[in-house]
Amino acid sequence: MMNSNPQNSEEQLDRVCIVGSGNWGSAIAKLVGRNCKRLDHFESTVNMWVFEEMVKDEDGADRKLTEIINTRHENVKYLPGIQLPKNVVAVPDLANACEDATLLIFVLPHQFLPKLLPIVKTNAHPSCRGVSLIKGLDFDQESKLPVLISKSIEDAMGPYFQCGVLMGANVASEVAMGQMCESTLASKFGPPADELTRLVFDSPNFRVQHIDDVGGAEACGALKNIIALGAGFVDGLGLGGNTKAALLRIGLQEMAKFCRMFFDDVKDSTFMQSCGMADLITTCYGGRNRRCAEAFAKKMQTVGDSLESDYKACEEIWEDIEAELLNGQKLQGTLTAKEVYDVLEAREALDEFPLIRNIFEISYMGKPIESIVEGIVVSGNRAASAL
């Protein structure tokens, strides 16, 4: 058994495992695979855990997704048309995928983590570290407080495990096509691990900046998906750029307020990073949450007031839209909106977040789509009166 710590040793190579293989997981695998092949400190082979499923191949035959990825080097279901590096290996067995891994990259819906993390813990290297690309929050049902997913991962993996996050204005398809963008790595691994971890993601067209504000960066990555629902409502109503700009400004204010209320040592500068303002902008103009919310808005305009306070019916509409538009991917904004609403309600703080409250009530209480403007105005007035 190896005893040297890969985070501090110049002798042991880092072994990378990507836990997840959806749209974003496959896009990041393209960058990580290329970097691991060229960087001296990393093993060339990158394992990517793939939830096995049968998909149609080019000839119409049913084949295992892992077989197609490993022979054609393309995730034909979740990232079609993009070639993955040959050193990225799709592995259907999680224990085998993360065996002796020293750097774990988590990129999958966070609701799947509780069942997977015990397997990862048992098989990864004792001194491994992690980076979460998951944009969401956990919530403690007893305390009714938000919990960072990176913290949930750390707790499950053991007392010596550290988990950073990679958050930013990163639409997966654009990253996969090599379009220029920025991202933010937030971690506290210490030298040299922070820089080595940054390098495994960084490339000429994917510029990664490092900060140490894990809580601020991760919370922004979750909260912006709620605001993106509001942006979809604005688009569904056919309103213009002025209205959406107001939504973004007010949304960023409420995001910052939430971060400072629930997480320690959040830095103002974090909101000007790619994980903050830039991610909010790109998500509100593209991305799955905005797109599905626009479809929800158009659907709700056809049913009128018939779904007022009908939580179950609203939930079913979201589920239908997710199934129709996302090709097996999961919608994170609605889940986060529910959980943020619950935590604010438990703290009797809903009135302090009029926009977030309004977005939830449109999404699940059948409040008229047109009231999104009311949420913007009320929150804007509240912010102005606080100056």
Backbone hydrogen bonds, N-H to C=O, Kabsch-Sander energy under -0.5 kcal/mol:
donor,donor_aa,acceptor,acceptor_aa,energy
8,N,5,N,-1.6
9,S,5,N,-1.9
14,D,41,H,-3.1
16,V,14,D,-0.5
17,C,103,L,-2.3
18,I,47,N,-3.0
19,V,17,C,-0.6
19,V,105,I,-3.2
20,G,18,I,-1.1
20,G,49,W,-0.9
22,G,107,V,-0.5
26,S,22,G,-2.6
27,A,23,N,-1.7
28,I,24,W,-2.6
29,A,25,G,-1.5
30,K,26,S,-1.2
31,L,27,A,-1.0
32,V,28,I,-2.8
33,G,29,A,-2.6
34,R,30,K,-1.5
35,N,31,L,-2.3
36,C,32,V,-2.8
37,K,33,G,-1.5
38,R,34,R,-1.1
39,L,35,N,-2.5
42,F,39,L,-1.2
43,E,14,D,-3.1
46,V,87,N,-2.7
47,N,16,V,-1.5
47,N,45,T,-0.5
48,M,89,V,-2.9
49,W,18,I,-2.8
49,W,47,N,-0.5
50,V,91,V,-2.0
52,E,50,V,-0.7
55,V,63,R,-2.8
57,D,61,A,-2.8
60,G,57,D,-2.0
63,R,55,V,-2.8
65,L,53,E,-2.3
68,I,64,K,-1.9
69,I,65,L,-2.5
70,N,66,T,-2.5
71,T,67,E,-1.4
72,R,68,I,-3.1
73,H,68,I,-0.6
73,H,69,I,-1.4
76,V,74,E,-1.4
79,L,75,N,-2.4
82,I,79,L,-1.2
84,L,73,H,-3.2
88,V,85,P,-1.7
89,V,46,V,-2.7
89,V,87,N,-0.7
90,A,88,V,-0.5
91,V,48,M,-2.5
94,L,92,P,-0.6
97,A,93,D,-2.3
98,C,94,L,-2.2
99,E,96,N,-0.8
100,D,123,N,-2.8
101,A,98,C,-2.1
102,T,15,R,-2.4
103,L,15,R,-2.0
104,L,129,R,-2.5
105,I,17,C,-2.7
106,F,104,L,-0.6
106,F,131,V,-2.5
107,V,19,V,-2.4
107,V,105,I,-0.6
112,F,109,P,-2.0
113,L,110,H,-1.3
115,K,112,F,-0.6
116,L,112,F,-1.1
116,L,113,L,-0.6
117,L,113,L,-2.8
119,I,116,L,-0.7
120,V,116,L,-2.0
121,K,117,L,-3.0
122,T,118,P,-1.7
123,N,119,I,-1.3
124,A,120,V,-2.6
125,H,101,A,-2.1
128,C,125,H,-2.0
129,R,102,T,-1.9
130,G,162,Q,-2.4
131,V,104,L,-2.6
132,S,164,G,-2.8
133,L,106,F,-3.3
136,G,134,I,-1.1
138,D,147,V,-2.9
140,D,145,L,-2.6
141,Q,139,F,-0.6
144,K,140,D,-2.2
145,L,140,D,-0.6
147,V,138,D,-3.7
149,I,136,G,-0.5
152,S,148,L,-2.1
153,I,149,I,-2.5
154,E,150,S,-2.2
155,D,151,K,-2.6
156,A,152,S,-2.0
157,M,153,I,-2.2
158,G,154,E,-1.5
161,F,158,G,-1.5
164,G,130,G,-2.8
165,V,186,A,-2.4
166,L,132,S,-2.2
167,M,165,V,-0.5
167,M,184,T,-2.5
170,N,168,G,-2.1
174,E,171,V,-0.6
175,V,171,V,-2.3
176,A,172,A,-2.8
177,M,173,S,-1.5
178,G,175,V,-1.5
179,Q,174,E,-2.3
181,C,205,N,-1.9
183,S,207,R,-2.4
184,T,167,M,-2.7
185,L,209,Q,-3.1
186,A,165,V,-2.9
186,A,184,T,-0.6
187,S,185,L,-0.6
187,S,211,I,-2.0
194,D,190,G,-2.0
196,L,192,P,-2.4
197,T,193,A,-2.6
198,R,194,D,-2.1
199,L,195,E,-2.3
200,V,196,L,-1.2
201,F,197,T,-0.6
201,F,198,R,-1.2
202,D,198,R,-2.3
203,S,206,F,-2.0
206,F,203,S,-1.3
207,R,181,C,-2.3
208,V,206,F,-0.6
209,Q,183,S,-2.3
209,Q,207,R,-0.5
211,I,185,L,-2.6
214,V,212,D,-1.6
217,A,213,D,-2.1
218,E,214,V,-2.6
219,A,215,G,-2.4
220,C,216,G,-2.0
221,G,217,A,-1.7
222,A,218,E,-1.1
223,L,219,A,-2.9
224,K,220,C,-2.2
225,N,222,A,-1.1
226,I,222,A,-0.5
226,I,223,L,-1.1
227,I,223,L,-1.5
228,A,224,K,-2.0
229,L,225,N,-1.1
229,L,226,I,-0.6
230,G,226,I,-1.3
231,A,227,I,-1.9
232,G,228,A,-2.1
233,F,229,L,-2.0
234,V,230,G,-2.2
235,D,231,A,-2.3
236,G,232,G,-2.6
237,L,233,F,-1.5
238,G,235,D,-1.3
239,L,234,V,-2.0
244,K,240,G,-1.7
245,A,241,G,-2.5
246,A,242,N,-1.9
247,L,243,T,-2.2
248,L,244,K,-2.5
249,R,245,A,-2.3
250,I,246,A,-2.6
251,G,247,L,-2.8
252,L,248,L,-2.6
253,Q,249,R,-1.7
254,E,250,I,-2.3
255,M,251,G,-2.5
256,A,252,L,-2.4
257,K,253,Q,-2.2
258,F,254,E,-2.4
259,C,255,M,-2.4
260,R,256,A,-2.3
261,M,257,K,-1.8
262,F,258,F,-1.8
263,F,259,C,-2.2
266,V,263,F,-0.6
270,T,267,K,-1.2
271,F,268,D,-1.2
272,M,269,S,-1.3
273,Q,270,T,-1.5
276,G,273,Q,-1.4
277,M,271,F,-2.3
278,A,273,Q,-1.1
279,D,274,S,-1.4
280,L,276,G,-2.1
281,I,277,M,-2.3
282,T,278,A,-2.4
283,T,279,D,-2.2
284,C,280,L,-1.8
285,Y,281,I,-0.9
286,G,282,T,-1.4
291,R,287,G,-1.8
292,C,288,R,-2.7
293,A,289,N,-2.1
294,E,290,R,-2.1
295,A,291,R,-1.8
296,F,292,C,-2.3
297,A,293,A,-2.5
298,K,294,E,-2.1
299,K,295,A,-2.0
300,M,296,F,-2.8
301,Q,297,A,-1.7
302,T,298,K,-0.6
302,T,299,K,-1.2
303,V,299,K,-0.8
304,G,300,M,-1.0
306,S,303,V,-1.6
307,L,304,G,-0.5
308,E,305,D,-1.6
309,S,365,M,-4.0
310,D,307,L,-2.5
311,Y,309,S,-1.1
314,C,310,D,-2.1
315,E,311,Y,-2.6
316,E,312,K,-2.2
317,I,313,A,-1.7
318,W,314,C,-2.1
319,E,315,E,-2.3
320,D,316,E,-2.3
321,I,317,I,-2.4
322,E,318,W,-2.7
323,A,319,E,-2.2
324,E,320,D,-2.0
325,L,321,I,-2.6
326,L,322,E,-2.1
329,Q,326,L,-2.1
332,Q,330,K,-0.7
335,L,331,L,-0.6
336,T,332,Q,-2.4
337,A,333,G,-2.4
338,K,334,T,-2.0
339,E,335,L,-2.0
340,V,336,T,-2.9
341,Y,337,A,-2.2
342,D,338,K,-2.2
343,V,339,E,-2.1
344,L,340,V,-2.3
345,E,341,Y,-2.5
346,A,342,D,-2.3
347,R,343,V,-1.3
348,E,345,E,-1.2
349,A,344,L,-3.3
350,L,344,L,-0.5
352,E,349,A,-1.4
353,F,350,L,-1.8
357,R,353,F,-2.6
358,N,354,P,-2.2
359,I,355,L,-2.5
360,F,356,I,-2.0
361,E,357,R,-2.4
362,I,358,N,-2.1
363,S,359,I,-2.1
364,Y,360,F,-2.6
365,M,361,E,-1.5
367,K,361,E,-2.0
371,S,368,P,-1.8
372,I,369,I,-2.0
373,V,370,E,-1.3
375,G,371,S,-1.9
376,I,372,I,-1.8
377,V,373,V,-2.5
378,V,374,E,-2.9
379,S,375,G,-1.9
380,G,376,I,-2.3
381,N,377,V,-2.6
382,R,378,V,-2.3
383,A,379,S,-2.4
384,A,380,G,-2.2
385,S,381,N,-2.2
386,A,382,R,-1.0
387,L,384,A,-1.1
